[in-house]
Amino acid sequence: MMTAEEIVAHCERLYADTALGTVHDWKSRHPGRPAFGHLPVYAPREVVHAAGGLPVALAGAGEHVDIVKGDACFQSYICHIPRSTVELGLTGDLDVLDGMLFPSTCDVIRNLSGIWQLLFPKKPVRFIDLPQNFAKRLGGDFYQHDLKELIDLVVANGGKQPTDEDLARSIRLYNDNRNAISALYDLRTEQPQLVASDECFLVVKAGAVLDVAEHTQLVHDFIAQAKTRKKKKEDRIRVVMIGAFCEQPPIGLLRSLDRSGCYVVDDDLNLGMRWLEKDVEPGKNPLEAFADAYLTQSTWASTKYEADDLRAPKLLALVKRRKADGVVFAAPSFCDPALLDQPVLQKILSVSGVPHIAFKYAENTGQFQGIREQAGTFSDSIKLWGAA
């Protein structure tokens, strides 16, 4: 078994491989079967898997690719992720994918689906219009219909028509995967000195390109190895990091937070892989059970419509559950869902006496000294006076 450090190094290589070499390897081992890319935040990966496909979670190019062609397709006052995704497409890095899925995350991702159709007319594209009405006979029926059309798309492009047994098996495999990731987050909460924030991010992120069972085993292996580390807890504050649910921050930003005196004990990174908060019980109708799980077991997020606006109370509950000292708002520049929610969330934190700080980033940001100094001051003020 690899050491924890070796596992992290392996995951970082996967993260940096914008040409998706692991997906090429998977297709060589499964000739004729399709790989479907999907944008953040949430996509029904279980359904793609059950239909014989490999769901590949894309989140832009990070800091690994210079954007040249992608800037020609989008205006400058939107987030960075669509431009870098287009860049990867136009340079051929995403040629291994047999199709693309664009969930209803925001207007930018919606528009990206149309631009993708124009740029790559020979590759299938589907916009996944997730339910906005959470009544079972409305949103649930709508989503089941949407999922059936997604299955038809995968089947038409090299997949197979899944049986109820296939769907149930895939659902259980992803239940196992979410439980493994949850165990990793719990370990970081209980002993944050054993799992750095960038390590947690990279280990979970590896699931973007790996088969689900392989990724679940990798997470378990990392947990087992991390528990053997002999690291003493340092004098740091415990923070929850919020706002990075779509465009992912550079690794350097996460490492800067660690060096500034913060233990990140929870976050919304790679949120799509942890979207459902409880196991899905397939029952006699797995597709119906899966659609119902989206309505009743989804996590809270700025991209998800909630009529009663429960985001702020749920953030407070998360801070309490993780025994956090404060909240760090880290949102991508021009991310409308994150930045529109932020004032509301900050207000209730202030009223509740929870210290918080905010800054913005882009996925290709290379300098973090200012963020490190800002977060360091935040940490010191809590340790000295109990407030920021």
FENBEL-V248434 format. One record per backbone hydrogen bond with DSSP energy under -1.0 kcal/mol. NH is the residue of the N-H (numbers start at 1). CO is the residue of the C=O. If there is no record, write none. Layout:
BEGIN
NH,CO
NH,CO
END
This chain:
BEGIN
7,3
8,4
9,5
10,6
11,7
12,8
13,9
14,10
15,11
16,12
18,16
20,17
24,20
25,21
26,22
27,23
28,24
29,25
30,26
33,30
36,54
37,99
38,56
39,101
45,43
48,44
49,45
50,46
51,47
52,49
53,48
54,34
56,36
57,208
58,38
64,61
72,69
73,70
84,80
85,81
86,82
87,83
88,84
89,85
90,86
91,87
93,88
94,88
95,92
97,94
98,35
100,124
101,37
102,126
104,128
105,103
110,106
111,107
112,108
113,109
114,110
115,111
116,112
117,113
118,114
119,115
120,116
123,120
126,100
128,102
130,128
138,135
139,135
140,135
142,138
143,139
144,140
145,141
146,142
147,143
148,144
149,145
150,146
151,147
152,148
153,149
154,150
155,151
156,152
158,155
159,154
160,51
167,163
168,164
169,165
170,166
171,167
172,168
173,169
174,170
175,171
176,172
177,173
178,174
179,175
180,176
181,177
182,178
183,179
184,180
185,181
186,182
187,183
188,184
189,185
190,186
191,187
194,191
200,196
201,197
202,198
203,199
204,200
205,201
206,202
207,204
208,205
209,206
210,206
215,211
216,212
217,213
218,214
219,215
220,216
221,217
222,218
223,219
224,220
225,221
226,222
227,223
228,225
229,226
236,234
237,261
239,263
240,326
241,266
242,328
254,250
255,251
256,252
257,253
258,254
259,255
260,256
261,258
262,257
263,237
265,239
273,270
274,271
277,297
289,285
290,286
291,287
292,288
293,289
294,290
295,291
296,292
297,293
299,275
304,301
309,306
314,310
315,311
316,312
317,313
318,314
319,315
320,316
321,317
322,318
323,320
324,319
325,238
326,238
327,355
328,240
329,357
330,242
331,359
333,361
335,332
336,334
339,335
340,336
341,337
342,338
345,341
346,342
347,343
348,344
349,345
350,346
351,347
352,348
353,350
354,349
357,327
359,329
361,331
365,362
372,368
373,369
374,370
375,371
376,372
377,373
378,374
379,375
380,376
381,377
382,378
383,379
384,380
385,381
386,382
387,381
END
